[in-house]
Amino acid sequence: MENFIKKAAILIEAIPYIHAFRRKVFVIKYGGSILDDPAIRKNIFQDIIFLSYVGIRTVLVHGGGPHISSRLKEEGIKTEFHEGIRVTDKATLRIVQEELDKLNKRIVQEIKELKGAVTGLKGEENIVYVEKKKASKDLGYVGTITNIEKEALEDHLHKEYITVVSPMGISLEKQPHNINADEVASAIAGSLRAEKFVLLTNVQGVMRNIEDPGSLLSTLTADEVTSLIEQKIIEGGMIPKVNSCVAALAGGVRKAHIIDARIQHALLLEIFTDRGIGTQIVKK
């Protein structure tokens, strides 16, 4: 009986959050190695379906880097990165499109099997507009986002569909381009003025000491993020993640969150409990 009472107490704790977030927009980015784990995937999709059932309008932006790299290796196409960005020639672009399309369809199908109302969108289908990214080296078909066609997204959200978006864009010349998924998710969150922007990762959040699980920083401001990068407390792969959070906040998002998707029902624990489990980033 005690366990049942505890479960009921958790539901009661969630009520004010459900009330506050009903009909608000959440943008969630999910990718990397955690995309391949069936148990993690199922937990994430169950959480997202729960969000949908309580009236939260959710956009899920997926990555696909490991799948793309694996496919390129299979086809004997060299993978080249410059300043952390995949150099994308015509042959690579074809693989990127095919792999992201496969992933998008798989995610949509799995959410459907879990009884979620869902639709899949390709970013290059007049959703994400780009221009060629400028860098110290020609990156090929890699884009910088210039505009998000938010009306198309809002149309699906208002129909109460979980909206799954692949990170591709289209130029004015109708040329598809590859884009970093964190950037796509951040830009979409800003354009929709989302209530929350959530990055699902394979780490607890922002740590003061990566070796110390007790050093999780539960709340940061945008200014503190800048300071921690300067102090080299935030470094490596966490830098683009926190930067995408700060960009989303600058675009009008209320809060950004970095959470560990390996924790069972991590999304629900972060959103619907008083303490949360990851790092939240706020403007001030």
C-alpha angles and dihedrals in degrees: 000000000000091000091052090051091051090051090051090050090054090053091050090050088056096054099087091047093049089050093048096046102039110127091005121125124247121188115201127188118205127175148102124078093333088067089073099054109095095202093050091045093052092049092049093048091048090052092049091049089052089053089052093048091055091051103263113142108226134196115190116198113192130200126206109187098135092047091050093048091048093050092047089052090050090053094045094245114145116241112221128182127192118192089342094309123115110241103231119202122174095275092048091047090056091054092045091053094046095047095045090048091052092048093048092052092046093051091048091049094049092049089050090052088055089054097257123146102234145161131192125222131187112222092221091059095090094290104098118035120199147173125212111284114244117222141150086270131037105264095189116218097005117130141210112212115248101168144000118217091224095173090068091052093045091053091060093042093051088054085058095246121150097236116217114197129190117216102248130114140198129227127219086260088059092248115145116232135194115241135185108261094223089056092049093049092047093048092048091048091051094046092051092041086231122203090227139016112198128191114198111207142160095252131073093249132270109350128196086210117018090207093055116071089194093062096077112141103221097189131024135171123223089252091052089052090056091049093049091051090051090050089049091237087120107047146140117017093356092068097071089044096055090041091055088050092051091047090051091051090049088052092057105274112144100215138002125206134196112197140168109253090197090074109091110256090356093162094056093045092052097044105035105037130076096237104036123200107242141040121297119199121204134180097246 
